[in-house]
Amino acid sequence: SLGHLKYKPLWTYQLKPPFEEIEHTADVAFHVRGENLQQILIHAQVALAFLFPPLLSYISDTKRVEDLDDIIIELNALITKTDEQLGCPFKAVSFHGDLLEEEDKTLMWEMIIDV
């Protein structure tokens, strides 16, 4: 390379998934990760759409969120809007859990969805 620079190959970095479905009794749950609250919201919306793809059509520009409650309110508004127009298998996202900071300074939230 120019100037004999050495780059660490991309595949040597550990990448965390933006969301992972986890086991939960009677409900559906995900670990949702992001660098900030806005990313947590976007990744949570995509996690919901992962299970119910028609939900993608109802995701609009997201409002600025300032805390976890704002995220849950936005997600429940999305579920309600989808349910009114199309029907949705989800009842609501539970007001549950806290944002946890992981070792690499990313945020993680356990999102529980009532079905």
C-alpha positions, 0 to 999 in steps of 0.5 A: 500500500501507499506509504507501506501502511498496514491495515487490520483486515475487516474480518478480524474485527468482532462484529455484534449483531444489531439484534438477536432473538432470545428464549422467553416464555410465552412471549418473543424477546430480543437483545437489541444493541446499538451505539446510541438510543437512535440506533437501539430504536432502529434496530428494534424496529428491524427486529420486529419486522424480522418476525413480521415483514409487512411492518416495514411499510409502516416504519416512518422517520423516527422522532428523536428519542431521549430515553428507553420509554420514548423508544418503547412508545415509538415501537408501540405506536408502530405496532398500533398503526400496523394493527389498525391498517393490516392486523399485527401479531404483536400486542405491545412491547413491554415497558421492561428492562434497562439499557445496559452498557457492554464492555465495548461501550455499546448499549444493549436492551432486552426487548420483550414483545407481548404476542 
